[in-house]
Amino acid sequence: MSSLSVGHIPIAIAEVTIFSLIQLVHFITRFMQEWQYWHHRRERNAHRCVLYSWFGMLGILAQLRIAGSAMVIAVSNPSKSVLTAETILQSIGLSPLLFEVSLVLLRSGQAGRSGPGNTRYPKHLRFLLQGFRFPVILSLVCAVVGEKMNIPACRDIGSAVFVITFAFVIGLVVWIAIAYRTVLSRNGHRGVMLVLATLPFLAVRIAYFLLSEYGSDEFNAVTGKEGIKVGMGLLMEIVAAVLLLLSRGTMEPLGYKALHTEEPERGDRP
């Protein structure tokens, strides 16, 4: 495995800075949204709001990116094991983004409402939105393990399942945006459209992941060319994270008035 070039250090510093800001914004807004809307069956309290906010999917993504970049900054001449760990963190970090897509879409059915189980989506759609998380994480693990352990079959199966799952997600989001346009509240549908706008950036990020698995060394997520890493990796994740933050903010605006005036704006027409 190649060593890090000098140009990767400024990128790592920028990554720590940007994802620290994303973590801060995500934590504050998510805490306020959890406290105001609270869709869980357990009793609402500050401790649970902190827990759900800190370990939200975008928060986990930020923590993974900060940890990986911190290793790059701290170790000037990293060993093979450190480079391998950073590569794994870069690859596994894709799963929180797709998990957040699942959670945001589920929340779009509850936009303008509070309380547990208060959704406009039928049971089978909720099952689909929750179910695609499992092939996402399993396929990513298979692809990464297959690559690092030199097991081509495991890598190929994992990569294929991951691509198929993402294609399914694209179809599902498009279907929700069209078929449930009149069922969702205005803010809920706007949130879905923001998720739809996120997908091209996720597609580029996934293409970068596949190129790092099958392409030349310049596409390596850790030791490859700095411009490719920034353009296809870091920038795509930042844009996707911001759009998903905006989607949640659109569906669950902060303020008492927004919660109680959303329903009259648009009925639950089938």
C-alpha positions in Angstrom: 0.0 0.0 0.0 1.3 3.5 -0.9 2.3 6.0 1.7 0.6 9.3 2.3 1.7 12.4 0.3 2.2 15.8 1.9 -1.0 17.1 0.2 -3.2 14.7 2.3 -2.4 16.6 5.5 -4.3 19.8 4.6 -7.2 17.7 3.3 -7.3 15.9 6.6 -7.3 19.2 8.6 -10.1 20.5 6.4 -12.0 17.3 6.9 -11.8 17.5 10.7 -12.9 21.2 10.6 -15.8 20.7 8.3 -17.2 17.6 9.9 -16.8 19.1 13.3 -19.0 21.9 12.2 -21.5 19.4 10.6 -21.5 17.4 13.9 -22.2 20.6 15.9 -25.0 21.8 13.6 -26.5 18.3 13.4 -26.4 17.8 17.2 -28.0 21.1 18.0 -30.8 21.0 15.4 -31.5 17.3 16.0 -31.8 17.8 19.7 -34.3 20.6 19.2 -36.3 18.6 16.7 -36.3 15.5 19.0 -37.5 17.6 21.9 -40.3 19.3 19.9 -41.6 16.4 17.8 -40.6 13.2 19.7 -41.7 10.3 17.7 -40.5 7.5 20.0 -42.6 5.3 22.3 -40.4 5.9 25.4 -41.0 8.9 27.5 -39.3 12.0 26.3 -36.4 13.4 28.4 -33.3 15.4 27.9 -31.0 12.4 28.2 -32.7 10.5 25.4 -32.8 13.6 23.2 -29.0 13.9 23.7 -28.5 10.2 22.9 -30.5 10.3 19.7 -28.9 13.6 18.6 -25.3 12.6 19.2 -25.7 9.2 17.6 -27.7 10.3 14.6 -26.5 8.9 11.3 -24.9 12.2 10.2 -23.3 12.5 13.6 -21.8 9.0 13.2 -20.6 9.9 9.7 -18.9 13.0 11.2 -17.3 11.0 14.0 -15.9 8.5 11.5 -14.5 11.1 9.3 -13.0 13.0 12.2 -11.4 9.9 13.6 -10.0 8.9 10.2 -8.5 12.3 9.5 -7.1 12.6 13.0 -5.1 9.4 12.3 -3.7 11.0 9.2 -2.7 14.2 11.0 -1.3 12.4 14.1 0.9 9.8 12.3 3.4 11.4 9.9 4.6 8.1 8.6 1.6 5.7 9.0 2.1 1.9 9.1 0.2 -0.4 6.8 -2.3 -1.2 9.6 -3.0 2.5 10.1 -3.6 3.0 6.4 -5.8 -0.1 6.3 -7.9 1.3 9.3 -8.3 4.6 7.5 -9.4 2.9 4.3 -12.0 0.9 6.2 -13.3 4.0 7.9 -13.6 5.7 4.5 -15.6 2.8 3.1 -17.8 2.1 6.0 -18.7 5.8 6.3 -21.0 5.4 3.3 -23.5 3.4 5.3 -24.5 6.3 7.7 -25.4 8.4 4.7 -27.7 5.8 3.2 -29.1 5.0 6.7 -29.9 8.7 7.0 -31.7 8.6 3.7 -33.9 5.8 5.1 -34.6 7.7 8.3 -35.3 11.0 6.6 -37.8 9.4 4.2 -39.5 7.7 7.2 -39.7 11.1 8.9 -41.3 12.7 5.8 -44.4 10.6 6.5 -44.6 12.2 9.9 -43.9 15.8 8.8 -46.1 18.3 10.7 -47.0 15.7 13.3 -45.6 14.6 16.7 -45.9 11.5 18.7 -45.0 7.8 18.0 -46.4 5.9 15.0 -48.1 9.0 13.6 -47.3 8.5 9.9 -49.0 8.8 6.5 -47.1 5.8 5.0 -48.6 2.3 4.9 -46.9 -0.5 6.6 -45.4 -2.1 3.5 -43.7 1.2 2.6 -42.2 1.6 6.1 -40.9 -1.9 5.8 -39.2 -1.2 2.5 -37.7 2.0 3.9 -36.3 0.2 7.0 -35.4 -3.0 5.2 -32.8 -1.6 2.7 -30.5 -0.7 5.6 -29.5 -4.3 6.1 -28.1 -5.1 2.6 -26.3 -1.7 2.7 -24.2 -2.5 5.7 -23.8 -6.2 4.9 -22.7 -5.5 1.3 -20.3 -2.8 2.4 -18.7 -5.1 5.0 -18.4 -7.9 2.4 -16.8 -5.6 -0.2 -14.3 -4.1 2.2 -13.4 -7.4 3.9 -13.1 -9.1 0.4 -10.7 -6.3 -0.7 -8.5 -6.3 2.4 -8.4 -10.1 2.8 -7.9 -10.6 -0.9 -11.1 -12.6 -1.4 -12.4 -11.5 -4.9 -15.7 -13.4 -4.7 -16.6 -11.7 -1.4 -15.6 -8.3 -2.7 -17.5 -8.8 -6.0 -20.7 -10.0 -4.3 -20.6 -7.2 -1.8 -20.1 -4.5 -4.4 -22.8 -5.9 -6.7 -25.4 -6.1 -3.9 -24.5 -2.6 -2.8 -25.0 -1.2 -6.3 -28.3 -3.1 -6.7 -29.5 -1.8 -3.3 -28.6 1.8 -4.2 -30.5 1.4 -7.5 -33.5 0.2 -5.5 -33.2 3.3 -3.2 -33.3 5.6 -6.2 -36.4 3.9 -7.5 -38.0 4.0 -4.1 -37.4 7.7 -3.6 -38.7 8.6 -7.1 -41.8 6.5 -6.4 -42.5 8.2 -3.1 -41.9 11.7 -4.7 -44.5 10.9 -7.4 -47.0 8.5 -5.8 -47.3 10.2 -2.4 -47.2 13.8 -3.6 -50.8 14.4 -2.5 -50.6 12.3 0.6 -47.6 14.0 2.2 -47.8 17.4 3.8 -46.2 20.3 1.9 -43.1 20.2 4.0 -42.9 16.4 3.9 -42.9 16.4 0.1 -40.3 19.2 0.0 -38.2 17.0 2.2 -38.5 14.1 -0.2 -37.5 16.3 -3.1 -34.4 17.3 -1.2 -33.5 13.7 -0.6 -34.0 13.1 -4.3 -31.5 16.0 -5.0 -29.0 14.2 -2.7 -28.9 11.0 -4.8 -26.7 12.3 -7.6 -24.0 13.3 -5.1 -24.3 9.9 -3.4 -24.0 8.2 -6.8 -20.7 10.0 -7.4 -19.5 9.0 -3.9 -20.4 5.4 -4.5 -18.7 5.5 -7.9 -15.6 6.7 -6.1 -15.9 3.8 -3.7 -16.1 1.3 -6.5 -13.2 2.9 -8.3 -11.1 2.6 -5.1 -12.0 -1.1 -5.0 -11.4 -1.9 -8.7 -9.6 1.1 -10.2 -6.0 2.2 -10.2 -4.1 3.5 -7.2 -5.0 7.1 -8.0 -8.5 6.3 -6.8 -7.4 5.0 -3.5 -9.5 6.7 -0.8 -6.5 7.2 1.5 -3.3 7.4 -0.7 -4.7 8.4 -4.1 -4.7 11.7 -5.9 -5.7 14.6 -3.7 -8.0 16.2 -6.3 -9.9 13.0 -6.9 -10.3 12.5 -3.2 -11.7 16.0 -2.6 -13.9 16.1 -5.7 -15.4 12.6 -5.7 -15.2 11.9 -2.0 -15.1 14.8 0.5 -17.1 17.3 -1.5 -19.9 14.7 -2.4 -20.2 13.7 1.3 -20.4 17.3 2.5 -23.1 18.3 -0.1 -25.1 15.1 0.7 -24.9 15.8 4.4 -26.0 19.4 4.0 -29.0 18.4 1.8 -30.1 15.8 4.3 -29.8 18.3 7.1 -31.9 20.7 5.1 -34.4 17.9 4.4 -34.9 17.3 8.1 -35.1 21.0 8.8 -37.8 21.4 6.1 -39.9 18.6 7.4 -39.5 19.4 11.1 -39.1 23.2 11.3 -38.3 24.6 14.7 -41.0 26.5 16.4 -44.4 25.7 18.0 -46.4 27.5 15.3 -45.0 25.4 12.5 -46.0 22.1 14.2 -49.6 23.2 14.6 -50.2 25.0 11.3 -48.8 22.3 9.0 -51.9 20.1 8.9 -54.4 22.7 7.7 -52.1 23.7 4.9 -52.5 20.4 3.2 -54.9 17.6 4.0 -54.1 13.9 4.1 -55.7 13.3 0.7 -55.3 9.7 -0.5 
